[in-house]
Amino acid sequence: MTQEPLKSLLPKFVESLKEKGRSPATVLAYRADLEQLIRFLQGRNKVLVDQVRPDDLEAFRDTLLAEKYTPKSVSRKLNAVKTFFRWLLAENHIITDPSANVAHPKIETSLPRFLSQLEYRALRDVVRGDTRIAAIVELILQTGMRISEVANLKLENVKESTVKIEAYATQPERTIPLNSPAKDALNGYLANRPKADSPFVFVSKNGKPLAVRNIRAAIDRYMQKAEVPSYSVNDLRTTFIVENLKAGVDLVLLSQVSGHKRLSTTERYLELAQVTEPGKRQTLQEL
């Protein structure tokens, strides 16, 4: 067993995640969550890996809940913590896992949420002056892309009437049709996109790829301005699925476009959309 600072072990853990083929979004999220943990532990004068005790990790969990993180977010962060300490144990950096018996917060299950036409039109109105975020909002509403897929979308994969989502993690490659609102919004942004060598579509003002957390934060701000603060960027994807089910779009087509591995995943949204029988329409609904 070695006495190493947690801060120096984190990059090695991140590298192990990459070697195992974990998705870029997962790697980024785990690193951010563990950096947050390390800062918290430093505040308790716990710098070395063998100094960490179960009560430190329980205090981290309880502090997050007190800071109004949702139980679901805290549970996700705790998953990162537990994965990290299991790796430390496997690599012989510790002899016992202090995270093993740290309990997850209780999560109340609830149905996914979706925006009404009035609500997503209000959001569309407030982002109109921001061509980058307007394009992102429109892409998710019109194609159902995940936020990580938007962040990782490459210029070479944007065609005249389709976008290609490259294979990642356990997701196979898929192609999604682009309708007129999505194309118009995307073209509006690309005409004003900062000059950059980055292969990614969405970049910051200095030309660096736009991170998932930045996209989420920007859309959250616009949700506030549109006076629909109870929603998140993930609810835009749900809105896409619900509106297409209501419009009678074929379940298999919608499942393929959404990137669901199983048809049963898409079927769960039928109740949310208040649709008793799936339709057979072979074109996506324009929101």
C-alpha positions in Angstrom: 0.0 0.0 0.0 1.3 3.5 -0.9 0.6 6.8 0.8 -0.2 9.0 -2.2 -2.2 12.2 -2.4 -5.7 11.7 -3.8 -4.9 14.6 -6.2 -2.1 12.7 -7.9 -4.1 9.4 -8.1 -7.0 11.0 -9.9 -5.3 11.4 -13.3 -4.2 7.7 -13.2 -7.9 6.7 -12.5 -9.1 8.9 -15.3 -6.6 7.2 -17.6 -7.9 3.8 -16.6 -11.5 4.8 -17.5 -10.3 5.9 -21.0 -8.5 2.6 -21.4 -11.7 0.7 -20.5 -13.5 2.6 -23.3 -15.8 4.6 -21.0 -17.6 7.4 -22.9 -16.0 10.9 -23.0 -19.0 12.3 -21.1 -18.7 9.7 -18.4 -14.9 10.4 -18.0 -15.5 14.1 -17.8 -18.3 13.7 -15.2 -16.3 11.3 -13.0 -13.3 13.7 -13.1 -15.4 16.7 -12.1 -17.2 14.8 -9.4 -14.0 13.5 -7.9 -12.3 16.9 -8.1 -15.2 18.2 -6.0 -14.7 15.3 -3.5 -11.0 16.0 -3.2 -11.6 19.7 -2.5 -14.1 18.7 0.2 -11.6 16.3 1.8 -8.9 18.9 1.7 -11.2 21.1 3.8 -11.2 18.3 6.3 -7.4 18.0 6.1 -7.6 14.7 4.3 -5.1 14.7 1.6 -3.6 11.2 1.5 -5.6 8.3 0.2 -5.3 6.3 3.4 -6.7 9.1 5.5 -10.2 8.8 4.1 -12.8 7.2 6.3 -16.5 6.3 5.7 -17.7 9.3 7.8 -15.8 11.6 5.4 -17.7 10.3 2.4 -21.0 10.3 4.3 -20.3 14.0 5.2 -19.6 14.7 1.5 -22.9 13.1 0.5 -24.8 15.0 3.3 -23.2 18.3 2.4 -24.2 18.0 -1.2 -27.8 17.3 -0.2 -27.7 20.3 2.2 -26.5 22.4 -0.8 -29.7 21.5 -2.6 -28.2 19.0 -5.1 -31.0 16.6 -6.0 -30.8 13.0 -4.6 -30.3 11.8 -8.1 -27.3 14.0 -8.7 -25.8 13.1 -5.4 -26.3 9.4 -6.1 -24.5 9.9 -9.5 -21.6 11.6 -7.7 -21.5 8.8 -5.2 -21.3 6.3 -8.0 -18.1 8.1 -9.2 -16.7 8.0 -5.7 -17.4 4.3 -5.2 -15.9 3.5 -8.6 -12.8 5.5 -7.7 -12.3 3.7 -4.4 -12.9 0.3 -5.9 -10.1 1.1 -8.4 -7.8 2.3 -5.5 -8.4 -1.0 -3.7 -7.8 -3.1 -6.9 -4.6 -1.2 -7.5 -3.4 -1.8 -3.9 -3.4 1.9 -2.9 -5.7 1.0 0.0 -6.4 -2.1 1.9 -10.1 -1.4 2.7 -12.7 0.5 0.8 -14.2 3.3 2.9 -17.0 3.9 0.3 -18.3 0.3 0.4 -21.0 0.9 3.0 -21.8 4.5 2.3 -25.5 4.5 1.4 -27.0 6.3 -1.6 -29.7 8.9 -0.9 -33.2 7.8 -1.4 -34.5 8.7 -4.8 -38.2 9.1 -5.4 -39.2 7.8 -8.8 -41.1 10.2 -11.0 -42.2 10.3 -14.6 -40.0 12.2 -17.1 -41.2 15.8 -17.8 -41.8 17.5 -21.1 -42.5 21.1 -22.2 -45.8 22.1 -23.6 -45.9 23.9 -27.0 -46.3 27.2 -25.3 -43.3 26.5 -23.0 -40.8 25.4 -25.7 -41.9 28.3 -27.9 -41.2 30.6 -25.0 -37.7 29.1 -24.7 -37.2 29.4 -28.4 -38.1 33.1 -28.3 -35.6 33.9 -25.5 -32.7 32.1 -27.2 -33.3 33.7 -30.6 -30.5 36.2 -30.2 -27.9 33.5 -29.2 -27.4 31.6 -32.4 -25.3 28.9 -30.8 -27.7 28.0 -28.0 -30.7 28.5 -30.4 -29.1 25.8 -32.6 -28.6 23.5 -29.7 -32.1 23.9 -28.4 -33.5 23.3 -31.9 -31.4 20.3 -32.6 -32.6 18.6 -29.4 -36.2 19.5 -29.9 -36.2 18.4 -33.6 -33.9 15.3 -33.4 -34.0 14.1 -29.8 -30.2 14.1 -29.6 -28.7 13.7 -26.1 -26.7 16.7 -24.7 -23.5 14.7 -24.9 -24.2 13.9 -28.5 -24.7 17.5 -29.3 -21.4 18.4 -27.5 -19.5 15.7 -29.5 -21.1 16.5 -32.9 -18.5 17.0 -35.6 -18.6 19.3 -38.6 -17.9 16.4 -41.0 -21.0 14.5 -39.7 -23.4 17.4 -40.5 -24.9 16.8 -44.0 -27.6 18.7 -46.0 -30.5 16.8 -44.5 -29.0 14.5 -41.8 -26.6 14.3 -38.9 -24.5 11.3 -38.1 -24.0 10.3 -34.4 -20.8 8.4 -34.2 -20.7 5.2 -32.1 -19.6 5.7 -28.5 -19.6 3.5 -25.4 -22.4 1.0 -26.0 -24.3 3.1 -28.5 -24.0 2.1 -32.2 -23.7 4.7 -34.9 -27.0 6.2 -36.1 -28.2 8.8 -38.6 -30.9 11.3 -37.8 -32.9 13.3 -40.3 -32.8 17.1 -40.1 -36.0 19.0 -40.7 -36.2 22.7 -41.8 -36.2 24.3 -38.3 -33.1 22.3 -37.3 -31.3 23.0 -40.5 -32.1 26.7 -40.4 -31.0 27.1 -36.8 -27.8 25.1 -37.4 -26.9 27.1 -40.5 -27.6 30.3 -38.7 -25.0 29.3 -36.1 -22.4 27.9 -38.5 -22.5 31.2 -40.4 -21.4 33.0 -37.2 -19.3 30.2 -35.7 -15.9 31.4 -34.4 -13.0 30.6 -36.7 -11.4 27.5 -35.1 -9.5 24.4 -36.1 -11.7 22.3 -33.8 -13.6 19.4 -35.6 -16.6 19.9 -33.3 -19.6 21.9 -34.4 -20.2 23.8 -31.1 -17.2 25.8 -29.8 -16.6 28.5 -27.3 -15.5 32.1 -28.3 -11.9 31.0 -28.1 -12.5 28.0 -30.4 -12.5 25.2 -27.8 -15.2 22.5 -27.8 -18.2 23.4 -25.8 -18.4 21.2 -22.7 -21.6 19.5 -21.7 -21.7 21.4 -18.4 -21.4 24.7 -20.3 -24.3 23.8 -22.5 -26.4 22.7 -19.5 -25.7 25.9 -17.6 -26.5 28.1 -20.6 -29.8 26.4 -21.3 -30.7 26.5 -17.6 -30.2 30.3 -17.7 -32.5 30.6 -20.7 -35.1 28.4 -19.0 -35.1 31.0 -16.2 -35.6 33.8 -18.7 -38.4 32.0 -20.4 -40.0 31.5 -17.0 -39.9 27.7 -17.3 -37.3 27.2 -14.5 -38.5 23.8 -13.4 -37.3 22.1 -16.6 -33.8 21.0 -17.7 -32.1 20.4 -21.0 -32.9 16.6 -20.7 -36.6 17.5 -20.7 -36.1 18.9 -24.3 -35.3 15.3 -25.5 -38.4 14.0 -23.7 -40.4 16.7 -25.4 -39.2 15.5 -28.8 -40.2 11.9 -28.0 -43.6 12.8 -26.6 -44.6 15.2 -29.4 -43.6 12.6 -32.0 -45.7 9.9 -30.2 -48.7 12.3 -30.1 -48.2 12.9 -33.9 -48.5 9.1 -34.6 -44.8 8.5 -35.5 -43.9 4.9 -35.8 -42.5 3.5 -32.6 -39.6 1.6 -34.3 -38.6 4.7 -36.2 -38.7 6.9 -33.1 -36.8 4.3 -31.1 -34.0 4.2 -33.7 -33.8 8.0 -34.0 -33.7 8.4 -30.3 -30.9 5.8 -29.9 -32.9 3.6 -27.5 -31.3 0.1 -27.3 -34.7 -1.5 -26.7 -38.1 -0.8 -28.1 -39.5 -1.2 -24.6 -37.7 2.0 -23.6 -39.6 4.0 -26.2 -42.9 2.3 -25.3 -42.6 3.7 -21.7 -43.2 7.2 -23.1 -46.7 6.2 -24.5 -48.3 6.7 -21.1 -46.6 10.0 -20.7 -47.9 11.1 -24.1 -51.3 9.7 -23.3 -51.2 7.6 -26.4 -52.9 4.2 -26.2 -51.9 2.8 -29.7 -48.6 3.8 -31.4 -48.9 5.2 -34.9 -47.3 4.2 -38.2 -46.2 7.6 -39.5 -42.7 7.3 -41.2 -41.6 11.0 -40.9 -40.8 12.9 -37.7 -43.0 15.7 -36.4 -41.8 19.2 -36.8 -42.0 21.0 -33.5 
